C-alpha cells in the first residue's frame, strides 16, 4: 500500500501545492486502498536546506520548483 501511495503522490506533486495538500492527498489514497488510520508528516524546503517533518498545523508552505519534499506515514 505504501509503495502505491508514494507512486501516486509522485504523479500528483507539483509546484504551487501546499505541503498539507500533498499529505492530505496521500491520506486520501491510503483510505481508498483500505487504510483505517495514519499520521502523515511532511515538509518542503529549498534544495540544500533540511525539510524536517512537521505536524499538520505547520504544513502551510507552498512548494516551489526545485524544492525538496519529504513525506512519511
N, C-alpha and C positions, 0 to 999 in steps of 0.2 A: 504494500500500500504506500509506504513512504517513497519508494522509487517512482511510482506512478504519479504521486502528488508533485514531487520535485520536477519530474519531466514536464508536467502540465504548467507548473509555475514558470519554468524556463521559457515556455512558449508565450506566456501571458505578460511577463515582466517587461516594462518599458519606461523610458524617461517620462516624467510628469506624474507618475503614480506616487502616492504617499506610502511610506513603509507599512502602515496599518492596512491599507487596501490590499497589498500583496499578501500579508499574513492572513487577512480575512478570506481571501480567495483560497489560500491553501487550506484553511479550516473548513470552508465550504466543500472543497473537493474531498477532504477526508470524510466528512459526514455523508456525502453521496456514495462513497466507497464502503461505508459501514462503520466508521469510527463513531464511538459514543461519547468521547471526550478528547480533550487535547489542550495544551497550552502552547501557543506559538510565540516565540520570542524572535525578534528580528531587529535589524538596524542597517542603515546605509551610511556611507561616508565617501568622501573623495578618495581616489586611489592614493595609497601611501599613508592613509590615516586609519586608525582602528575603527572597525564597525562593531563595537561591543553590543551584545544583546541588551535590549531594553524592554520593559513591560509595555503593554498596550497604551497606557497613558502618555508614554514618551516616544511613540512611533509616528509622529506627525511630519517628519522630514520628507521633502519631495525629492524623489530620485532624479538625478541629473545624468546626462550622458557621460560615460566613463567611470561612474561611481562603482563601488564595491557594495554588494548586498549580501548579508548573512541572515540565514533563516534556520531555526531549529524547532522541533516539536517534541 
